Amino acid sequence: MSRIAHIVTPLFVPADRPERFEKAARSGADAVILDLEDAVPPGGKDAARAALHAGFTDLPVIVRINAAGTPWHEDDLAALARLPIAAIMLPKAGHGAALARVAAVAPVIALVETVRGIAEVRGMASGGHVARLAFGSVDYAADLGCDHVRSALAAARAEVLVASRLADLPQPLDGVTTDVTDPAATQDDARHARALGFGGKLLIHPRQVTPARAGFRPGGDEIAWAERVLGSGDGAAAVDGAMVDEPVRLRARRLLDRAERLAAIEP
């Protein structure tokens, strides 16, 4: 569970392209998601499933399966029962028996990407079958009929964050940045996700790994501030002209913990 909880920059790779598995693992990502769903056309599902393996890396290997109710879902689960993977990512996740069925095979990252999923996310998170939540922002926008922009997605993001906190789950993973040509956009999206309370971000191209990590990494000024806060003693104090109490110290501890964990995975 701890490996799943601390993932920050997981990278998708099509499951029908096994020659790319090792490249994804060498990209600097801290987990690899082998994608049996959107990245693989219907005619390639069987071959992709047969190509699955986890021996190409020591990183956590996650497999995104096809959604419950699709023709490929049960065969995906049967194949994964024989593989030493870190987690299964369940797309189009909702509150119901499908989560328990998947959780019997491996820990579940529930990809919440429909309007119904957002409506049911608190029950999902608290039901005992989910290891971590992820927000599928692109599919959610398509389902709702809204633009894939921050203002339109704010309420759904907030619901995923609140559901995770109420269920004492790790900070969730935010959705993808669709522009793979602009590192600044990925970094800015990652910084925005971190500011909201997300603990990581789904990535779709190796060139997004470095800017995403930079977006989640606390800066030097933030680290220095956190160290001053934790050095201010107990009870109420003043640091840099602002009041400091235990909630502020908690934020400082979390910030330093994030900085330490990201430093540990720097290539």
N, C-alpha and C positions, 0 to 999 in steps of 0.2 A: 504493500500500500504506500510506503514512504516514497518509493521511486516514482510512482504515479503522481503523488502529491506535489513533488518538487519539479516536475517537468515545466519548462518555460518556453522552449522553442522546438516543438515537435514538427517534423517535416513529412508531408505526404509524398508518397511515391507510388506510381501505378503498380498494382500487384502483378500485372501481366508483363512487366519489364524487369525481370530478375537481374538483368545486367546492370540496372541502376541501383540496386539495393545497397551495395557497398559504397558507391559514390555518395548516396544519401547519408550513410553513416559517417563518412569522412567530411561532410559539409560543415561540421561544427554544431549541428543540431544536437539537442540532448535526448531526443527520442526519434524513432522512425515509425511512421504510420503507413503500413502496406494497405493500399486502397483497393478493395474489391468492388466498391460501389460505383461512384460517378466516373472514376477514371477508366473503367473497364466496360466495353460495350457488351450487350447481351450475348453475342456469339462467342465472346472470349472468357466468359465467367469460369467455365470448367477448366480451361488451361491455366488461368490465373490462380485458381484454387490449388491446382496440382503443383504450381511453382512456389507456393508459400514455404518459407523456412525462416528460422530465426538465428541460424548459426553464423551469419555474416558479421555480427557485431556483439559487443558486450552492452551496448545501450539498450534501454527498454524498447522492445518491439511491440507495437500496437497494430491490430488489424481492424480496419473499418469494414464491417460486413455489410451485406445488403439488408434493407429494412425488413422488419417482421411483416409477413403477408406477401412478400415477393416470392417468385418461384425459386430463388436461390438461397433464401435465408437458412433453411434447415440444413442444406448441404454445407453451407459455410460453417455453421456451428459444429457439425460432425467432423469437418476437417480440422477445426481449431482445437477440438478436444484432444488431439494427438500432438499439439505443438506447444513448446515452452515459451509462451508469449507473456508479456507483462499485463496486457489488458485487451479487451474488445471495445471498439467504438461502435455504438449502436446508433445509426442515423434515424431521423424521424422519430426520436424517442418520445414515448408517452407513458403515462402512469397505467400499469396493467401487468398482465401475466408475462408479457414478452421480456420485461426486465429481469424477472426472476429466472426465466428460462436461460437467458444469456449469462446471468451471474453464476449459474451452476457450472458454467464452463470456464470462466475467467472473470477477473474484476472488470467492471463496466464503466466506461466513460460514456455518459449519455449525451448525445449530440442533440441539443434542443434547437429545432429549426423550423417549427411550424407554429401557427397561432394556437392550435390546440395544445402543443407541447408547452408553450409559455403558460397557458392557462393551468396546466397540470404540473408545472415544474416543482412546486413546493411539495406536493405529494410524492413525486418522483424522488426528490432529494431525501426526503425523510423516511422512505419506505424500506431502507436497509439493503437495497440491491445496487446502489450506485456508489462508485468510488470517487468520481469527480464529474462535474458538469462541464460541457462545452457549448458555446453559442454558435450555431450555424447561421450567420447573419445573412448570407446571400440567399439561401433557400427561404429563410423567414421573410425577407423583403419580398421575394416573389410570391409567397403564399398570402401575405397581407396586401400586396399590391402597392407597396410604398417604394420610394427611392432608397437605394443603399447608401444612406447618408446618416451622420451621427444623430441629428435631431430626430429623424424618423425612427431610429433604432434605440433611442435612449430608454424608453419605458421597458422594452424587452430586456435590454442589458441589465437594467436595475432589478428586474424580477429574477433573473438568473443569479445575480449577486446576492440578493436577499435570501433566496432559497438555499444557496450554498451555506450562507452564514447561519441560518436558522437550523439547518441540519448538521452543523459542525463539520461540513465537508471542506476540503482544500479550496483555496481561491480558484474560481473556474478559469477555463481557457476561452479567450475571445476568438472571434471569427477571423477569416482571412482578409488580407489586402489583395484585391484582384489585379492591381497593376504590379506586374513583376519586373518592370523596367525602371522603377523609380525608388531607389533605396531610401530617399528622404520621406516618401509617403509611408513606407513600411515603418520606419523609425517613429514618425509622428503618430501613426496609428497605435504602435506599441506603447508609446508614452501616454497616449490618451487612455488606453486600456488599463495601464498601470495606475493612472490617476483615479480611475473609477473603482479599482479594487480587484481587477483581474490579476491572476498569477502567471499567465502565459498567453501565447497566441499561436493559433494554427497557421502553418506556413505551407506554401504551395510551390516554392522554387528555392533551390539552394542559395541563390543570391540574396534571399530575404533574411537569412539566418543572422548575419552580422548586424544589420540595422535593427532587427527585432531585439536582439540581445542588448544593443546599445539603448534602445528605448526603455527596456525594463531595468537597466543597470542604474543604480543611484549615482549621481554625480559627486565629484569631490566635495563641493560645498555642502551637499546634503549629508554626506558621511561625516564631515567635520561638525555640522550642526548636531547630528545624532550623538556624536561622542561628547559634545558639550552638554547636551541634555542629560545623558546618562551619568555624567560627572557632577551633576548639580545636587546630588544627595537625595534624600527622601522628602516627602511632603511637598508643599508648594514652594516654588523658587522662581527666579527670573533668569531667563537666558536670552541674550540679545534683545532685551527690552520687552520680552513677551513672557506671560505666565506659563510655568511648566508644572504639571501635576502628573499623576499616574497614567491617565490616558495618553498624554503626550509622550511619556517615557515608553509606553507600549508601542506607539508608532515608531519611535526611534529604534527600539530593539528589532522590530520587524524589518526596518530599513537596513540595518546592519546585517541582519541574517540574510536578506536577499543579496546584498552586496557580496557577502562571503560565499554564498552558494554559486552566484554567477561567476565569481573569480575562479572557483574550483573547476568550472567547465570550460574556461577559456582555452582555445586551442594553442 
